[in-house]
């Protein structure tokens, strides 16, 4: 896909922590926008916790920071010299990015920030106090603050971002790729629950889910179910041990890492998607599962759950850290007929279809046009 970009007037320099398939999908569409070209800049080439084998690169230009003593001064100089650029920064903890954002704020250069749901947890100490002051200054000088979903919009205001700068900019899901199974799925009188994510209990709370399923099995042995978790992580052996302890090897299985291409069939094989995580800003797994036509049971600490799940319509929301609450939602699903669950899945798909990538490209196109008019 080689496209002529000589006619474009503005370069978008999109800076992100690392390459992801979610970024690639969005960038492929931004690459085709009028009046601008795209350059993706990543802080690192990859993270061990996301061992993707399939490529996340495409036709747009890609660069990586090369820090020396914590800073990539060459990158900073390039951004300062370039005038027909708009820098978009996803995250502000990387030293090079924080320095650049502070410098742009001081000289009055426009920039855009992009964040998932901002963390509102209080941090103590002099360093954190100083960091808060610097970020407040940066937030006050951002041209636009893109943030994922309504929970993110709310939290952005609470951390000091001016209301007129905040723009709802949720992750874009490829609804042509993630889609419901068109073939007939045989009803085997058992509900198939699935989850996808890193095996990290402090984050994803799969241990809580297993405890809830054990309670369901104990109190309601009449309901047959199976629960499969896709992913790898540091708590894999802990989860295996918990499954053995509860004698649930027949009902619960860990199936390991799946590439994006394999995730589609995994989602399609389930009846319900469970996401019991703690403090999860805007998990893409929930969006993908909804696009595949699954009702959701999710935590009220997960941004995309709060943003997209309507209680009793396309899923259920449980209280974070509350195993009894998870159990109650599992029971509600098991008490439904297969047809009722399918109707909820249809509603999930309809929700996903309301948020196409055209919304995201439209937001960026408006920012570019406004920038060029005021330049």
C-alpha positions as CSV (number, residue, x, y, z in Angstrom):
1,X,0.0,0.0,0.0
2,X,2.2,2.8,-1.3
3,X,0.3,6.1,-1.3
4,X,1.4,9.5,-2.5
5,X,1.7,11.9,0.4
6,X,3.3,14.9,-1.3
7,X,0.0,16.8,-1.5
8,X,-0.5,16.6,2.3
9,X,0.2,19.7,4.3
10,X,0.5,18.4,7.9
11,X,2.4,15.5,9.4
12,X,0.8,13.8,12.4
13,X,3.5,12.4,14.7
14,X,1.7,9.9,16.8
15,X,3.7,8.8,19.8
16,X,2.7,5.6,21.7
17,X,4.4,3.3,24.3
18,X,4.6,0.4,21.9
19,X,3.1,-1.1,18.7
20,X,-0.3,-2.8,19.0
21,X,-2.8,-4.3,16.6
22,X,-5.3,-1.7,17.8
23,X,-3.0,1.1,16.9
24,X,-2.3,-0.5,13.5
25,X,-6.0,-0.7,12.7
26,X,-6.5,3.0,13.5
27,X,-3.3,4.1,11.8
28,X,-4.2,2.3,8.6
29,X,-7.3,4.5,8.4
30,X,-5.5,7.7,9.5
31,X,-2.9,7.2,6.8
32,X,-5.6,7.8,4.2
33,X,-6.8,11.1,5.6
34,X,-6.6,14.2,3.4
35,X,-4.2,17.1,4.2
36,X,-1.9,15.1,6.4
37,X,0.6,12.3,6.5
38,X,1.3,10.0,9.5
39,X,4.4,9.0,11.3
40,X,4.1,6.5,14.2
41,X,6.7,6.8,17.0
42,X,7.0,4.1,19.7
43,X,8.9,4.4,23.0
44,X,9.9,0.7,22.7
45,X,9.8,-2.1,20.1
46,X,7.7,-4.3,22.3
47,X,6.7,-5.6,25.7
48,X,7.3,-9.1,26.9
49,X,3.8,-9.3,28.3
50,X,2.4,-8.9,24.8
51,X,4.3,-11.6,22.8
52,X,2.6,-11.0,19.4
53,X,4.1,-12.9,16.6
54,X,2.0,-11.4,13.8
55,X,3.2,-8.0,12.5
56,X,1.8,-4.7,13.7
57,X,3.6,-2.7,11.1
58,X,2.2,-1.3,7.8
59,X,2.7,1.4,5.2
60,X,3.0,4.5,7.4
61,X,6.4,5.6,8.7
62,X,7.5,4.0,12.0
63,X,10.3,5.2,14.3
64,X,11.5,4.2,17.7
65,X,12.9,6.3,20.4
66,X,16.6,5.8,21.0
67,X,17.2,7.3,24.5
68,X,20.6,8.1,25.9
69,X,20.7,8.5,29.7
70,X,16.9,8.5,29.6
71,X,16.3,11.0,26.8
72,X,16.2,10.9,23.0
73,X,17.6,14.4,22.3
74,X,17.6,13.8,18.6
75,X,13.9,13.2,18.6
76,X,13.3,16.4,20.6
77,X,15.4,18.4,18.2
78,X,13.5,17.1,15.2
79,X,10.1,18.0,16.7
80,X,11.3,21.5,17.7
81,X,12.7,22.2,14.1
82,X,9.6,20.8,12.3
83,X,6.9,23.4,11.9
84,X,4.3,21.6,9.8
85,X,3.7,18.9,12.4
86,X,1.2,18.1,15.1
87,X,2.5,15.8,17.8
88,X,0.0,13.5,19.5
89,X,1.3,11.8,22.6
90,X,-0.3,8.7,24.2
91,X,0.9,8.8,27.8
92,X,3.1,11.3,29.5
93,X,5.4,9.3,31.8
94,X,8.2,8.6,29.3
95,X,10.9,11.3,30.0
96,X,11.4,12.4,26.4
97,X,7.7,12.9,26.0
98,X,7.3,14.7,29.2
99,X,10.1,17.1,28.4
100,X,8.7,17.8,24.9
101,X,5.2,18.4,26.3
102,X,6.6,20.8,28.9
103,X,8.7,22.6,26.3
104,X,5.7,22.9,23.9
105,X,3.6,24.3,26.7
106,X,6.2,26.9,27.5
107,X,6.6,28.2,24.0
108,X,2.9,27.9,23.1
109,X,3.3,25.1,20.5
110,X,0.1,23.1,19.9
111,X,0.1,19.4,20.8
112,X,-2.5,16.7,21.5
113,X,-2.7,14.2,24.4
114,X,-4.3,10.8,24.2
115,X,-5.1,8.7,27.2
116,X,-7.3,5.8,28.3
117,X,-9.3,6.4,31.5
118,X,-7.0,8.6,33.7
119,X,-6.0,7.1,37.1
120,X,-7.5,9.1,40.0
121,X,-5.5,7.3,42.7
122,X,-3.8,9.8,45.1
123,X,0.0,9.6,45.2
124,X,2.1,11.0,48.0
125,X,5.6,12.4,48.3
126,X,7.5,15.4,46.9
127,X,8.2,13.8,43.6
128,X,4.6,13.1,43.0
129,X,3.6,16.6,44.1
130,X,6.0,18.1,41.6
131,X,4.8,15.7,38.9
132,X,1.2,16.7,39.5
133,X,2.0,20.4,39.2
134,X,3.9,19.8,35.9
135,X,1.1,17.7,34.5
136,X,-1.5,20.2,35.4
137,X,0.5,22.9,33.5
138,X,0.7,20.6,30.5
139,X,-3.0,19.7,30.7
140,X,-3.9,23.4,30.7
141,X,-1.9,23.9,27.5
142,X,-2.9,20.9,25.5
143,X,-4.7,21.7,22.2
144,X,-7.0,18.7,22.6
145,X,-7.2,15.8,25.1
146,X,-8.4,12.6,23.5
147,X,-9.7,10.1,26.0
148,X,-11.4,6.7,25.8
149,X,-15.1,6.7,26.6
150,X,-17.4,8.5,29.0
151,X,-15.6,7.3,32.1
152,X,-12.4,8.7,30.6
153,X,-14.1,12.1,29.8
154,X,-15.2,12.3,33.5
155,X,-11.8,11.4,34.9
156,X,-10.0,13.8,32.6
157,X,-12.0,16.7,34.0
158,X,-11.2,15.5,37.5
159,X,-7.4,15.6,36.9
160,X,-7.6,19.2,35.7
161,X,-8.0,19.0,31.9
162,X,-10.1,22.0,30.7
163,X,-13.6,20.8,29.7
164,X,-13.4,22.4,26.2
165,X,-10.3,20.5,25.3
166,X,-11.6,17.0,26.2
167,X,-12.7,14.8,23.2
168,X,-14.3,11.3,23.5
169,X,-12.0,9.1,21.5
170,X,-12.5,5.4,22.3
171,X,-10.4,2.6,20.9
172,X,-11.5,1.6,17.4
173,X,-12.6,-2.0,16.9
174,X,-12.4,-3.7,13.5
175,X,-16.0,-4.9,13.3
176,X,-15.4,-6.5,9.9
177,X,-12.7,-8.7,11.5
178,X,-14.4,-9.2,14.9
179,X,-17.8,-10.4,14.0
180,X,-20.4,-13.0,15.1
181,X,-20.3,-16.6,13.9
182,X,-22.6,-17.0,11.0
183,X,-22.9,-20.8,11.3
184,X,-25.3,-22.6,13.5
185,X,-23.7,-23.3,17.0
186,X,-25.0,-26.5,18.5
187,X,-26.6,-26.1,22.0
188,X,-25.0,-28.7,24.2
189,X,-27.0,-27.6,27.3
190,X,-23.9,-26.0,28.8
191,X,-23.1,-22.3,29.0
192,X,-19.6,-21.4,27.6
193,X,-18.0,-18.5,29.4
194,X,-14.7,-17.1,28.1
195,X,-12.2,-14.4,29.1
196,X,-9.1,-13.0,27.3
197,X,-6.3,-11.1,28.9
198,X,-3.0,-11.3,30.8
199,X,-2.9,-13.8,33.7
200,X,-2.3,-11.2,36.3
201,X,-4.8,-11.5,39.2
202,X,-4.0,-8.1,40.7
203,X,-5.2,-6.6,37.4
204,X,-7.6,-9.1,35.7
205,X,-9.0,-10.9,38.8
206,X,-9.3,-14.3,37.3
207,X,-8.9,-15.8,40.8
208,X,-12.0,-14.0,41.8
209,X,-13.8,-15.4,38.8
210,X,-12.8,-18.9,39.6
211,X,-14.1,-18.5,43.2
212,X,-17.4,-17.3,41.8
213,X,-17.7,-20.2,39.5
214,X,-16.9,-22.6,42.4
215,X,-19.8,-21.0,44.3
216,X,-22.1,-21.4,41.3
217,X,-21.1,-25.1,41.0
218,X,-21.7,-25.6,44.8
219,X,-25.0,-23.8,45.0
220,X,-26.4,-24.7,41.6
221,X,-25.1,-28.0,40.4
222,X,-28.0,-28.2,38.0
223,X,-26.3,-25.6,35.7
224,X,-23.6,-26.9,33.4
225,X,-20.9,-24.5,32.3
226,X,-17.4,-24.3,31.0
227,X,-15.0,-21.4,31.5
228,X,-11.9,-20.8,29.3
229,X,-9.3,-18.1,29.7
230,X,-7.0,-17.1,26.9
231,X,-3.7,-15.5,27.8
232,X,-0.4,-15.9,29.5
233,X,1.1,-14.1,32.5
234,X,2.8,-14.4,35.9
235,X,-0.1,-16.0,37.8
236,X,-0.6,-18.9,35.5
237,X,0.6,-21.5,38.0
238,X,-1.4,-19.8,40.8
239,X,-4.6,-20.1,38.7
240,X,-3.8,-23.8,37.8
241,X,-3.4,-24.5,41.5
242,X,-6.6,-22.8,42.4
243,X,-8.5,-24.8,39.7
244,X,-7.1,-28.0,41.1
245,X,-7.9,-27.0,44.7
246,X,-11.5,-26.4,43.7
247,X,-11.6,-29.6,41.7
248,X,-12.8,-27.7,38.7
249,X,-10.5,-29.1,36.0
250,X,-13.5,-30.3,34.0
251,X,-15.2,-26.9,34.1
252,X,-12.2,-24.4,33.8
253,X,-9.2,-24.4,31.5
254,X,-6.4,-22.0,30.6
255,X,-5.7,-22.2,26.9
256,X,-2.7,-20.0,26.6
257,X,-1.7,-17.1,24.3
258,X,-3.7,-16.4,21.2
259,X,-2.8,-14.2,18.2
260,X,-5.4,-11.7,17.0
261,X,-6.4,-14.0,14.1
262,X,-7.1,-16.8,16.5
263,X,-9.0,-14.6,18.9
264,X,-12.0,-14.2,16.5
265,X,-12.8,-17.9,16.5
266,X,-12.2,-18.0,20.3
267,X,-14.8,-15.2,20.9
268,X,-17.2,-16.9,18.4
269,X,-16.9,-20.2,20.4
270,X,-18.3,-18.6,23.6
271,X,-21.7,-17.7,24.8
272,X,-20.7,-15.0,27.3
273,X,-17.6,-12.9,27.8
274,X,-16.5,-12.4,31.4
275,X,-14.2,-9.5,32.4
276,X,-13.8,-9.3,36.2
277,X,-10.8,-7.0,36.2
278,X,-9.7,-4.4,38.8
279,X,-8.9,-0.8,37.6
280,X,-8.9,-1.6,33.9
281,X,-8.9,1.7,32.0
282,X,-10.7,0.7,28.7
283,X,-10.1,-2.9,27.9
284,X,-10.2,-3.8,24.2
285,X,-11.2,-7.4,24.9
286,X,-14.6,-6.2,25.9
287,X,-15.0,-4.3,22.7
288,X,-13.9,-7.2,20.6
289,X,-16.2,-9.7,22.4
290,X,-19.2,-7.3,21.9
291,X,-18.3,-7.0,18.2
292,X,-18.4,-10.9,18.0
293,X,-21.9,-10.8,19.5
294,X,-21.3,-11.9,23.1
295,X,-23.2,-10.5,26.1
296,X,-20.7,-9.2,28.7
297,X,-20.3,-9.7,32.4
298,X,-17.8,-7.1,33.5
299,X,-16.5,-5.2,36.4
300,X,-17.5,-1.6,37.3
301,X,-13.8,-0.9,37.5
302,X,-13.4,-1.5,33.7
303,X,-13.9,1.6,31.6
304,X,-15.2,0.0,28.4
305,X,-17.7,-2.0,30.6
306,X,-19.1,1.1,32.1
307,X,-19.1,2.8,28.7
308,X,-20.8,0.1,26.6
309,X,-22.7,-2.4,28.8
310,X,-26.3,-1.7,29.6
311,X,-27.5,-3.8,32.6
312,X,-29.8,-6.5,31.5
313,X,-29.7,-5.5,27.8
314,X,-26.3,-6.5,26.4
315,X,-24.8,-7.8,29.6
316,X,-24.4,-7.3,33.4
317,X,-22.0,-5.2,35.5
318,X,-20.7,-6.6,38.8
319,X,-19.1,-4.8,41.7
320,X,-15.3,-4.8,41.6
321,X,-13.6,-7.1,44.2
322,X,-17.0,-8.6,45.1
323,X,-17.0,-12.3,44.4
324,X,-20.7,-12.6,45.4
325,X,-21.6,-10.0,42.9
326,X,-19.8,-11.9,40.1
327,X,-21.6,-15.1,41.2
328,X,-25.0,-13.3,41.1
329,X,-24.3,-12.2,37.5
330,X,-23.2,-15.7,36.4
331,X,-26.4,-17.1,37.9
332,X,-28.5,-14.6,36.0
333,X,-26.9,-15.8,32.8
334,X,-27.3,-19.5,33.6
335,X,-31.0,-18.9,34.4
336,X,-31.6,-17.5,31.0
337,X,-32.6,-19.6,27.9
338,X,-30.2,-19.9,25.0
339,X,-32.4,-17.7,23.0
340,X,-32.4,-14.9,25.7
341,X,-28.6,-15.0,25.7
342,X,-28.5,-14.8,21.9
343,X,-30.8,-11.7,22.0
344,X,-28.3,-10.0,24.4
345,X,-25.5,-10.9,22.1
346,X,-27.3,-9.2,19.2
347,X,-27.6,-6.1,21.3
348,X,-23.8,-6.3,22.0
349,X,-23.1,-6.4,18.3
350,X,-25.4,-3.4,17.7
351,X,-23.6,-1.5,20.4
352,X,-20.2,-2.3,18.7
353,X,-21.5,-1.1,15.3
354,X,-22.3,2.3,16.7
355,X,-18.6,2.9,17.2
356,X,-16.9,2.5,13.8
357,X,-13.4,3.7,13.0
358,X,-15.0,6.4,10.9
359,X,-15.8,8.2,14.2
360,X,-12.1,8.2,15.1
361,X,-10.9,9.4,11.7
362,X,-13.6,12.1,11.7
363,X,-12.3,13.4,15.1
364,X,-8.7,13.5,13.8
365,X,-9.8,15.1,10.4
366,X,-11.5,17.9,12.3
367,X,-8.4,18.5,14.4
368,X,-6.2,18.6,11.3
369,X,-8.5,21.0,9.5
370,X,-8.8,23.3,12.5
371,X,-5.0,23.2,12.9
372,X,-4.4,24.2,9.3
373,X,-7.0,27.0,9.4
374,X,-5.4,28.5,12.5
375,X,-1.8,27.8,11.4
